[in-house]
Amino acid sequence: MAAYAALLALARSLQEILDLQQYVDPLHQEKIIYLHGIVDFIVTFLENYSDKYPETRGGMGNEIRIAAYEAQDFVDSYYCSVSTTDDRSFSEENLDEVNLDRDLTMAFERIGFIWEEMIKMNNSDTAQDLRSVSYSSRVDHSSTAKKVVFGFEDDLIAIKERLYEDSTKLKIIPIVGMGGIGKTTLARRAYDDSILAPHFDIYAWITISAEYQRGQILSRLLCNLKKLYKEQSHNHSDAELETLVYRNLRGRRYLIVIDDIWSTKAWDDLKMIFPDDDNRSRILLTTRILDVAVHLGSSDTPVHQMNCLNEDQSWELLQERVFGQQSCPLQLVEVGTKIAKNCGGLPLTIVVVAGLLLSSGNVMWEEVWENVSENISSREPTIALQCSKILCFSYDRLPLRLKPCFLYISAFPEDSEIDVSKLIKLWVAEGFLKPNDQSKWLEDVGERYLEDLVNRSLLLVSKKGPDGKLETVGIHDMLREICITKAEEEGFLYHVSCKTNSGTEFVENPYRRLRIHCTKDFQEWKILDSSVRSVLLFSAKYQMPRIDLRSRHVGVLDAPRVTWPKLSHVISTFINLRYLAVALDYASCPDGFPVSISKHPNLETIDVCVVDWGRESKLQVPCEILKMPKLRHLIWNNDFHLSYPSDIGIVHKSDLQTIETVVDFIFGEEIVKILVNLKKLKVCYYMRDHNWDYFNLDNLFHLQNLEDLEISMLFIEADPWNHAFPIGLKKLTLIGVPFTWENMTIIGSLPNLQVLQMIGIIVTEFSEWKAVEGQFLQLKYFRSSFDYLVKWEMEKEHFPCLESLILQRAPWINEIPSGIGEIDTLQFIELQYCEKSLVNSAMQILKLQRENGNDAFHVRAIDYDGYSIVLNNYYANI
């Protein structure tokens, strides 16, 4: 697999040289095109025949990887020579032709023997297959599995009985069992059921890994307890965080889940923050280690031990995951029960194997199932080893295109929620994704790859956005361990952590990709090997590590907490950058973001975290950044000002898909033509010295590919919004924008709008809103404050697809329109800081929905202190 990833990287490097077309000597160009063709052939061969030729995954695979790496070194050296030439010419004064020829010749030598081996393996049949090869997604359907706990119904009942028992004392309920047995699933089901039928005042869920930092755990717990908590918790000491958590829990009946606790020390670090107020509060914990569970429990709160599924339960779970509500074909029952038996009774292995079986589609099922059964036959002495064997087999059977994407997950910290958008950007930058005829953008290909991994149960869905798209994913600990092992075995990625107590760590391993885990503040990492291409550094938010990086060929630098004394020097050093995530302070770029960034022809993502700017003025970003030919994502965690003259002088259309968050953006005609591919835009206006006309907002309508728009405003002195939005919008967020309810038709006419958030909108006159039929036809999620709205009229036909309704501050409305309660798709209503009459109205809707059989519908109210309560069981008292 690492060989495949290395070849993709080499092919991408060759293509980047060809993109410099006018600067490459014609003779060299001919050689590069030929070499690119050879590499493409090898990549296609591996994609289609690596299963047929196992040697491509063993010793020969290592030879391919090493040869591809060496070839890329020479190709990158050639690229550096060309791209750093001042006048972009090939005069003898500027370039050493002998060295350039040498680099290409050496690259040919490294790839030559691989080519010869492929030719030997390739016969006329496979050659014909290779000519007709095209991309197709083998899996495009998601599992129909319900969120149930097969075989653990009795466990669920037992846990619930202990959660709701009469004892008023604080109870600790430890759940213990081996990895993959379903501890987290059981705890999650009990937790979710408790929320839907509320027995507690306040809820929180935290995960503690084997390696944890106390301050981070306290901070996460505090934010989880009080989601509307405004203070920056990372600015507090551990002692202050303890006090804040304790105060938030004091006097309230709480349910806290602490998932995946590995040591008694972790519990000892936290136990003092949980008050016992004799109010039936409960703490539910999960652990793999029996000694830890015993330490946490007591004589009146015994450990709950989970056992493996029996054979019948295993077969039932496998059928449900593969066939959903349908029956298993008779010809597969015998082999299916054998497969289920060989999974050792562990739900994780059954679910992963089900994903593998699903990926085969409905072609030659019997043959595929027999092959799976044979390969996972029970020959291991322990269930843990058997489980590991099955998970490794599932990885081995992944399509080659998915393997590097899956192994890349191992770079992320244990138990972390992985941001999907960032992950796909990294995949693009690493070159793992190949373009195809179905998608214009590689990001779309990445979304399909991710869905494929989820469908195979190799990744877990952590969070979905209001539009139903994946926002964060996770991975089970056991699968992550296999990821790490495979990544290091294949030379794909190397994990680095602190080994000494000194302030400096030296990294000399000759790996292409480094994942650094920083646990100390101001830790310096000296990365000495010149072959490094990717560096991903993970640290706590409050830590500020440093990096001394010697390789000028780095393409991925993900160091969002690292500031550089002179950022312009860093940017000029790493000329092969494709992905750059760094921290900025005023010292690193006092004159604004370096204009030299625009000289990076391959840079695709710029992700900047502004820390301790210490100035009122916003960071200035030069207009030249819009001239970068491959830039796709320009992301700032804080506002930045994009400075450009009236005549920007750019003629090409930009590939930019994302800009966030730009200040006082002017939608000039030239800029709008340039940003034709923009899909996501966040803009903030400081309306101190200008009115709407100054920003040419009427031109906003012409961004026809824009799907996600957020507009926020501060220091408002402007007339209400009266401008058309781009017709393709799917998500619209307005924060602090002057608005009138009569202008809702402007938004309602957007045909594709699915998510609408109107937060703190400025309304200065009492008004009414009467919904219009034929609008908001696709809207699923609506969140808004309702200041100065005295009457809201609507029928179910006005929001036919609405699923979630969140009302913030509606002081002049006494009830929610009855038509809301008749919407068939409605799942959730949340009321934030609303009067009791409105809450009672929501309860009437809850009663109606339940009477109509919608048991999934629920209502939540948030009081003025930021605490929430679910009201699902209270409608009977209305």
N, C-alpha and C positions, 0 to 999 in steps of 0.2 A: 504494500500500500504506500509506504514512504517513497518507493521508486516511482509510483504513479504520480504522487504529489510533486516529486522532484522534476519529473518530465513536464508536468503542467507549468511549473514555474519557469523551466527552461523555454518552453514554447512561448510563454508570455514575454520573457526577456527578448527573445528573437523578434517577436512582433513589435515590441517597443522600439527596436532599432529600425525596423521597416517603417514605423510611423514617422521617423525623422527623415523621410524619403529624400528631401532635397539636400540633406547634409551628408548622405552616405555615398561613398564612391561607387559608381555603377558596377565595377568588377566585384567589389565586396557585396553589393546588394544581391547579385546573382548567386553568390555562395550562400548568403544568409537565407535566401528563399529556398534553396535546395536543402539546406540543413533543417529549416523549418518543416519542410515536407517530410523529411525522414522522421523527425520527432513526432509529427502528427500521426504518421503511420504506426509508430510504436505505441503511442497513446491509444489509438483505436484498436490495435491488436490486443493490448492488455484489457481494455474494457470488454472486449467480446470473447476472449479466449484464455484469460488467466485461470479460469476454473479447469479448462481442458489441459493446461500445461502447468502443473503445480510448481515446477521448477522456477517459474517466474515470481513465485511468492517466497522462495527460499533463498539459497545461496546466490542464484542468478539475480533475484530481486535486489539483493544487497549490492551486487556488482552494478546493476542498472542505476541504483540510487547514487552510488559513489561517482560513477561516470557522469551522470546528469549534473551532479553538484559541481564537479570539476569543469565540465563544459560551461555551466552557467557562470562560474568564476571568470573564465576567459571572455565569455560574451559580455558580462557586466563590465569587465575591464575595458573592452572595446567601446561599450556604450558611454562610459565615463569619459574616455578620450574624445569622443565625438561631441557629447552634449556640453562639455565644458570649454570647447573651443570658442574663443571670444568672437571671431568673425564668421563662425560656422562655415569655413572653407577648408579645403584639403591642400593648402600650400605646404611646401616643405618646411616653412618657417614655423608652422603651427602644429603639425602632426608628424609622428614618427611612423611612416608607412610600414617599415619593417616590423615594428611591434604590433601594428594592427593586423598585418598578414599572419604574424605568429599566433596571435590570439585566436583568429578564425581557424587556422590550421590545427591548433591544439584542441579546439572544440570538436572539429571533425574527427580527430583521432579518438577522442573519448567516446564519441557516439558511434563510431564506425563498427566496433565489434558487436555492439547491441543490435545494430541494423542487420549484420550478417547472421546472427543467431535467430532473429525474427524471420528472416528470409528462409532459413533452413526449416523452421517449424511450419511456416506457412505453405500450404499446398493450394492447388487450384480451387478447391471448394471454399477454403477460408478466404482466399483472395477475392472470390466472387462475393462472399458475404461482406467483406470489408468495403467493397465498392458500393454496396447498397445500404451501408449502415447509416442510420439516422437516429437522432435523439427521440426517445419517448419515455414518458414517466410510467414506470411499471405499476406504481401504486397510486391511485387517486381516490381512494375511499377511506373514510375514517371508521374506526371501530364503533360498533353499535352498542358496545358494552355499557350497562348501567353502572352507576356508582353504588355497587352492592358489595357486601362482604361475604362471599361464598364460603360456606363451611364454618364461619365464625359468628353465626347468629346467636349462639349461646354466649359467646364471649361478649358480644354487644349488649345483650340483656344484662349480663353480670356487671359490666362496667356502668351501665345506666343505673342499675339498682344502687351501686355504691355512690354514684354522683348525687342521687336524689334521696338517699336515706335520711332518716329523721335526725340523726346526730347533729347537734349545732356546732360541734368543734370543727376546726379546719382539718380536712382529711387529705392525705397524700396517697395517691393511687398509682403505684408503679406497674407498668406493663413491660414484661421482659420476654425476649424471644430472639432467635437467630436472625441475621440479616436476610431480608427478602420474605419474611414470614407474614408480614402485613401489619406490623405494630402501628405504623403511621396511619395506614388506611383505617384501622379500627378506631384509633384516637380521633381521626378527622371525622369519621361518621358520627361518633358520640358527640363530638364538639358541635358539628353542624346541626344535628338533631336537637341539641340543647338550645341553639340559637333560634331555630324555627319554633320551638315550643318553650319559650323562655322560662328558666328557673333561676337565672342569675341576673344581677344588675349590670355586670361588666365582664367582658371576655377579652382574652389575648392569647396569641399563639406565637411562640418563639422556638427556633431551632438552634441547638448548641452542638457544634462540631467537636471532633476530638481536639482540634486546635481552636481555641476561642480567646477572645479578649474581653475582659469583664466589662469595661466601659462600653464597648459596642453592644454587648448583650443588654445592659441596662438601658442604653439609649433606644434600642429597638423595642424593648418592652414598654418603655414610656410612650413612644410614638404609637405603638399598637394599642395601648390602653386608651389613649386620648388622641384620636386621629387628627383632631383639629388643633393640636398643641402647637403654639406659634414659636416658642423659643428655639434657638439653635442648641439642641441638646449636646452636640459635640464640644461646645464651649464650656461645659460644666465638668467639674471633677467627678471622680467615681462616688465620693461621699455625697456630693450634691445630688447626683442622679439617684442614689439610694433613697435620699430623703424625698425627692419628688415622686418616685414610684410609690413609696410607702404612703405618702399623703394622698395620692390618687386612689389607692386601694382602701385606705382607712374608712371604716364604716359602711363599706359596700360589699354586697355578696358577689364574689367573683369566681370565675372559672378560668384558670390559667393552664395551658398545655405547654409543657417543656419537652420538646421532641429531640430524640437522639442524644441523650446525655451519656457521656463516656466515663466519667470519673466521679468519685465522691467529693473531690475538691470543687468541682463545678457546682454541685448542690450546696456545699458549705459556703461558697462565695455568694450565693443568692438567698439562702433560706431566711435570713434576717429581715428581708424587705417585705415578707408576706405576713401581714398582721392576722391574728386570730381574734376576731370580734364576736365569736359565738353566733355566727349568722349563716352557717352551713356553706361556707366557702370551700372550694375544692381545687386541688392541683393534680393534674394528670400528667404523668411522665412516661416516656418510652426509653428503653435502653436494651442493648444486646447483652449486657454483662450482669449476671445474676448477683454477684457481690455488690454491685452498685444498687441494684433494685432492693436487695435486702437492707442495705444501709439506709435507703430512703423510706422504706416501709416501717411498720411497727406491729405490735401484737394485735391491735385492732384494725390495722390496715394492711393485710397480707399482700404479698406480691401476686399479681395476676400473670400466670405463665401461659404463653401461647404455644400451641402444638401444631404440627404440620397437618395438612389436609389428608384425608384418607383417599383411597383410589377413586371411589365414586364421586367425591367432592371435586377431586382434581379433574376428572373427565367432564363433570358438569361445567366447571369454570372454563375449560378449554373449548368446549362446544359453544358456550355463550360468547366468548371472545371472537371466535372464528365465524360463527353462523348467526349470531344475534338471536332473533326470535324464530329462525328457521331450524329445521331438523337437519342433523348430520346425514349425508347420503349413506345408505346401508353399506356400500362397498368400502367406506372409510372407517366404519365403526371399530372393526377389529384393530387396525393399525392405529387408530386414534386413541383407543383405550391404552394401547401399549405405550404410545408417546406420553400420555398423561401420567401413567405409572412411573415412567422413567424420569419424570421431572422432580421426583422426590418429595412431593407434597408441598413444595414452596410456591406460593402464588406468583412471586416475581418471575421465576423460571417459566411457569405456565403461560403467563401473559407475554413474555418475550418470545417464547416458541410460537404462540398464537400469531404474533406479529410476523414471524418468519413464514408461517404457513399462509397467512393472508397475502403476503407479498408475491406468492406464486400465482395469484389469480386463479382462474378456473381451468388452466391448461395442465394436462397430465397430472392431476391431483394425486392419483394413486402412486405414481412413480415418485413424486416429490415427497409425499408423506412417508413412503417406505424408506427413502433416503434419509429423511430427518430421524425416523425411528431408529435406524441402524446407527447413526452417528451419535445419538444421545443415549444409547443403551447403557444400562446401569452397570458400570464396572468399577466405580470409585468406592473407596472404603467408608467415606463419610458423606452425609448429605451436603455439607458445605463444599466439598471438592466436586461432587456431582453438579451442584448448582453452578460453580465456577466453570466447569467444563461446558455446560449447556450455554452459558452466556458467551463464552469464547467461540463456540460453534456458531451462535447467532451472528456474532461480529464477522466471522470468517465468511458467512454466506451473504453478507451485505454486498450490493452492487458496488463495484470499484469506485464509482463517482461519489458514493456516500461515505466511504471509509475515512478520507482525510477530514471531512466535515465533522464526523462523529468523534474522531480522535482529538480534534481541536477543542472539544468540550472539556477535556481533561485539564486545560490551562486555567479554567475558572475555579475559584475557591470552593471548597467542600460546602454543600448545603446552600450555595448561593442561588439567588434568582437571577438568571442570565438574561440580560436585555436582548430581545430578539433582534431589534433594529441594529444594535451594535455588533452582534454576532454575525449577521449577514454582511455587514460592511467589512468586517474582518475577513470573512470567507472570500469576498470579492477581491480585497487587496492581496490576499495570499495566492490568488489565481486558481482556487479550487473549483470555481463555477465556469461552465462552458456555455457560450451563447447558443441559442437554437432558434428555429424559425417561429416558435410559438410565443416568444417573449422578446420585446425590444430591449429590456433592461435585465442585467444580471441579477439585480435585487429580486426580480420576480422569480427567476430560476431558484435563487436561494430560499425564497418562501416555500416553493414546492419541495425542495430538498428537506427543509425543516419539517414540513407536514409529513413527509415520508418517514422521517425518523420518529416522529410522534406516533404515527399510525403503526409502526413496528414496535411500539412500547419501549423504545430505547431512550426516549426523552419523556419527561413529565410536563404537563401543562401547569404552570404555576399561576398565571394570570392572563385573562383576556380583557381587551379593551371594550368600551361600550359598543363598538361596531362589531364585536365578535372576533376580531383578529387577535392572534397571539401577541402578547406583550412581553411576557417572561416565561422561561422554561427552566426546568431543573433536571437533575439526573440522580438516580438511586446510587447510594454509596457503593454498592457492590459493582455496579456497572462502571462507576467512575474509577474504581480501583483497577478494573480491567483496562479501561481507557489509558490510565497512566502507565500500566505495565506494557501494553502494546506500543504506546507512543515511544517509550524509551527503548524497548527491544528493537524497534524498527528504525531507530535514529530519527524519529519524526519530531519529537519535542522533548526538551530536558527541563526538569523541575529543579529550581535552585532556591535554597533557603539559607538563613543565617547559620553559620557553622562556628563562629567565634564570638567572643564578647567585645571584640574591638569595633570601632566605628566604621571599618572598611572591610568589605568582602571582595575577594578576587575570584573572577569567573573565567576559567581558561578552557572549558570543555568545547571541543570542536563541533558543536551542534548548530544546525541552521536556525532553530527556534528555541528561545529561552523563555521560560515562565518563572518570574521571580516573586517570591512571597516575602514581603518585608514586614517585620514585626517590631522594629525599633524606629523611633523618630530620628531623622537626620542621618539615617544609615546611608553610606556611600557604597555603590556597586561599581567596581572596575571590571568592565567586560573587555578582555584583551584579545580574544580571537577574532581575526579579520573575516572569518567565514560566516559570522552571524548575520542573518537576514531579518529576523523578527525578534522583538523584545516586548514582552507583556509583563508589566509590573503591577502587582496588586498590593495595596496597603490600606490601612485605616484612614478615614477622612481627615483625622487630625494630624496624621503623620506627613512629613515632608522629606521623602528620601531624595538621594542624589544619584546620578548616573555618570560615569566616565566611560564613554562608548567609543571604541577605536575603529570599528568597521565602517567604512564609508559607503558600503553597499546595502545598508539597512533599508528595507522597504516598508516594514511595519514597526512603528514605535508607539506603543500604547502605554504611556506613562502619565496618566491624568493628574497625578499629584506631584510631579517633578517640575520644578522651575529651573531655568537655565540662566546663568549670569549674563550671557549675551545670546539671546535666541537667534539673532541674525547669523551668528557664527555657526550655530548648530544646523540651521537650515541650509547654509551654503556647503556644509560638510557632507550631509547625507543627500546626495543628489539623486538617489534611486527611490526616494520616499514615495509611497503610495497611500499610506495611512499614518496620520500624525495626530496624536492626542497628548497634549501637554498642559501644564499649569502656567499661568502668566501672572506676574506682579509688575509693578511699575518699574522696578529696577531692571527687569529682563528686557523691556522694550519701552523706554521713556519717550521715544519719538513715534510711538504707535506700532502696529504690527508690521514687521519688516516687509518692504516691497520686494525683497529678494525671493520671497515665497513664490512669486509668479513665475520664476525661472524653472520650476519643477514641472516638466511636461507630463509626468505620470501621476502626480498627486491627485488622489480621488476623494479623500476625506480629511478635513481639518476639524478637529474637535478640541475646543479650548475651554479650560476651566480657569476663570479669572479669580484670583485669590488676593486679598489684601491690596486692592488697587489704590486705595487711600487718596483718591482725587475725585472731585465732583464731575470733571469732564469724562465722557465715555471714551473707551478705547477706539482709536481711529484705525480703520482697515482700508488699505489703498484700493482704488478702483481697478488697478492692474490684476487684482485677484479674479476678476470676472473674465479675464483673457486666458485663464489657464484652460488648456484644451480638454482635460479629462476630469476636472473638478466636478464632483457630484454632490458633495455634502459639506456645507459650511455651518458649523454648529458652535454656538457660544452659550455657556451656562448663564452668562450675564449679558446685558445689552452692549452692542457695539455700534459704532457709527460708520457706515460705508460712505466714504467721501469720493465723489466723482464730479468732473466738470460737466457743463451743459452739453458739450460735444465729447462723448466718451471715446469715440473713435474705434469702436469694435464692430466688425462686420459679420462675424460668425455667430451662430446660435449656440448658446452655452448648453453643456450637459448637466448643469446644476439642477438637482432634484429637491434639495433641502437647503433652506436658509433660516437660521434661528439663532439669536433674537436680534434683529436689526432695528436701530432707532431712527425715527423720523424718515422713513423710507419714502422717496419720491418716485411715483410710478410714471416716469417720463416715457414718451413713446419709444425711444431707442432702447431703454432698459427693458420694457415689456417685450419687445421683439427679441431681445437677447435671451430672456428667461422663459422662452417658449416651452421648455421641458420641466419647469418648476412644478413639483407635486406637493411640497409642504413648505409653508411660510409662517413664521412668527415675527410680528412687527409690533413695536411699542412707540407710541407718540407722546411727546412731552409738549402739550399745546400751550406753550407760554407766549411765543412771539408770532405764531402763524395761525391761519384758519385752514379749513378743509381744502380750499382751492389750491393752496400752495403745494399740496402733496399729489395733485393730479389723480385723485382716487377714482375718477370715472374710468381711468385706464385699467384699473384692477380687473374689470370685467373681461379683458382680453387675455388673461392668463387661463386659457381654456383647459390646460392639463392639470391645473391646481385642484387637489383633492382635500387638502387639510389646511385650513387657514385659522390663525389665531391673531386677533387684534386687541391690544390692551392700551389703555390711555391713562395718563397721570396729569395732574394740574389742569383739569379740563376747563376750558373756556371756549366752547364750540357749540354750534347748532347741532340738533339731533341728526344722526346718521340718515342719509338719504341717497345712498349710492348702490348701484347694482353689484352683485357678487358674481364671480365666475360660475358659469352654468354647470361645470363638472364637479362642484364641491360635494364631498361626502361627509365632511366634518367641519363645523364652524364653531369657533369659540370667541365670544366677545366679552372683554373684561373692562369694566369701568367706561364703557362707551355710551355717550348720550344717545337716547333712543326714545321713540314713542311707540305705543302699542298699536297705533293705527298703521305703522309701517311694517308690521309683521308679514304682510303680503309679499314684501320684497324677499324675505327669507323663505316663506312658504312656497314660493314659485320654483325653488330649486328642485329639479326633478330627481336628483340622486342623493339628496341630503339624508343621512342616517343618524348623525349625532349633532345635537345643537346644545351648546352651553352658553348661557347668558348670565355672567357672574358680576354682581355689583353694578349692573347697568344704571345709568343716570337718567332717571325720569323725574321731571319737575312739575308735571301737571297731572291731576286726576283724570283718568281716562278709562275706556272700556275696550275689551278685545272680543270681537265676534269672529270666530274661525270661519274660514271660507272653504267650501267643499271643493275637492280637486287639488288641494295643496297638502304639503307634508305627507305625500303618499308613501314615502320610503322611510320616514323618521322612526327610529327605534328607541332612541335615548334623548330625553329632553330634561335639561337641568336649567333652572332660572330663578332669579329673585323676582318678586312681583310687587315692587314698590309702586305706589300710586295707582295700582290697578284696582278699580272698585267693582268691576263686573267682568266675568269671563264666561262666555257662552260657546258651547261646542257640543257636537254629537259624535258618536263613535265613528262615523264615516270620515270625520276630519283628520283623525290620526289612526288609520286602519292597521298600521304595523307597529304601533307603540308598544314597547316592552318595559321600559323603565321611566319613571317620572320622579324627579327630585325637585321639591319646592323649597326655596330659601326665602325666609322673611316675606310673608304675604299678609301684612297687618290689616288690609282693607277687604280681604275676601273671607267670607264666612264658611264657604263650602267649596269642595271640588266639584266641577260640573258632573252631573250624573252620567253623562255620556262616556266619561272616562271609565267608569265602572263596567260598561258594556263592551269594552274592547276585548276581543277574544285573545289577543296576543299578550295582554298585560301580565307582567310577572312581579313587578316591584314598585312600591311607592315609598319615598323617603321624604320626611318633613323636617326641615332644619329651622329651628327658632320660630316655629309657627304657633298661633293661638290654639287653645283647646278646641274651639269650634271646628277648626280645620282638621284637627286630629280625629274628632268624632266623625267628620265627614269621610275621612279615609277609612275608618272602621266600618262604616256602612258599605263602602266599596268592597272591603275585605269580606264582609258577610255575603254580599252578592256573588263575588267570585267563588267563594267556597261552596255556596249553594249550587253554583253552576258546574261544580266538579273540578275547579282549578285549585287543587291542593298545594301546588307549588307557589302560588301567589303569597307574598308577605308584605308587611308594612313595618317601617322603622321610623321612630321619632328621635330627634336629637335635641336635647335641651340647651339652655343658654350657657351651660358650663362645658358643652362639648361632649357629653356622655350620651350614648345611644341606648335605646331599648326597643326590642322587637315586640310587636303587639299582637301577634298572631292568635293567641289563645283568648283574647279578651273580647272578641266581637259578640260572644254569646250574652254578655252582660249589657249590651246596648238596648 
